[in-house]
Amino acid sequence: MNKFETEVDELIQSRPAFSQMEPAGQDEAIALNDFIYMSKGTSNAYMVVTDAGRVIINTGMGFEALTHKRNFDAVCPGPTPYILLTQGHVDHVGGVGQFREVGTVLVAQSNLNVCQRDDARIVRVRQGQSYIWFKKTIDAAMAVAAKHPDVFSQDTPVADISYDERYSFTLGGVDFEIISTPGGETVDAAVVWLPQYKILFSGNVTGPLFPHFPNFNTIRGDKYRYCEPYIESVEKLKALGATTLITGHFNPIEGEQLIKQCFGRLIGAVDYVHKTTLRRMNEGADIYTLMDEIKLPLEHHVGEGYGKVKWAVRTVWESYMGWFKADKTSDLYATQIEGVYPDLVELAGLDSVIARAREKLAEAKPEAAMLLAEAALAAAPDAEEAIMLAIDTTTALRERAGGENFWEDGWLASRIELLQQRRQQCLARPAS
């Protein structure tokens, strides 16, 4: 293992977890060098200062732009000839309206409107699910909206300049290139490249944690993403030879060889999972066997704090084959196993189901115990022993996961909280 491979492993261990992300609230912008400034948020906003004014790269959510703009104005109040977007998600585009001035040009990849249209189609269901993980951010947005109703808005901007593959311009002696990377989180994903300085703003093309396995399906809710476009996009970034990588979250990463090594790890990891899943599918392995079986070899090790290999395996399988696994006839119909859980528990007896689940927990098989706990709760939603079983089983799953993955940990924590609330309600009821 060479020095840079060791540094990749150290970087994976030392970078902050996504749970450390906070909505914008810092008092001032952070100088990354003598002309680039960062204002932290749900996705960081950046300002590049030139002799002819400033370029804003991403604007945060609408409520965060009040902070970002105040921080950037204190350093360079304008003019703002350009705003550049690296993707159309709300945490990148929401503050565009607050940064626009007369003469400001918004540059975005030509699929910006497609990304925003798709988000609008599922806005209610996704906001509901997102609250599980982003309660603090959503509550902060509501507080700002209540305090500043005259200026708060969540923008859905239209680009002044759209491009398909690449767009370039020079401002105040600084060359800018915006490069399409459709393998990122969105169909309009892009990066901003300053070739004179070999500085790359990668946004969330590789995900918000670097270098971690990408989220090809986010349980918050979004369309599937695909391995081959991701690999092609990361290959494109690797070829640039950046010496400074400024990601969408947390602090920049320095060093051309380290950055290349990280990109190489990500490419190797995704390629391995993609090809291994396809090979094993064609050998007849079922989706759940593959989720359990496929692991990254050491040479392709990356973090799993955001995406998880087993979730990627499932996404690859379903991306090629669809949702029907050709094993259970019941999958073709709306009535699922949950609908007959109460019947099965009645036949076996609630006490027997709970006892068997406790045996599974004692055998360190919390996934099996969870299936039995869900059956028990379906049959007896107000039974304290069923609720406690679900709490203990969910807690065991969370402890086993060790808090590594943001999505898994957030989901399990939310379920424990809900179950504890249910138990308290159960205990508060008067005895019959």
Secondary structure, 3 states (H helix, E strand, C coil): CCHHHHHHHHHHHHCCCHHHCCCCCCCCCEECCCCEEEECCCCCEEEEEECCEEEEECCCCCCCHHHHHHHHHCCCCCCCCEEECCCCCHHHHCCHHHHCCCCCEEEEECCHHHHHHHHHHCHHHHHHHHHHHHHHHHHHHHHHHHHCCCCCCCCCCCCCEEECCEEEEEECCEEEEEEECCCCCCCCCEEEEECCCCEEEEECCCCCCCCECCCCCCCCCCCCCCHHHHHHHHHHHHHHCCCEEEECCCCCEECHHHHHHHHHHHHHHHHHHHHHHHHHHHCCCCHHHHHHHCCCCHHHCCECCCCCHHHHHHHHHHHHHCCCCCCCHHHHCCCCHHHHHHHHHHHHCHHHHHHHHHHHHHCCCHHHHHHHHHHHHHHCCCCHHHHHHHHHHHHHHHHHHCCCCHHHHHHHHHHHHHHHHHHHHHHHCCCC
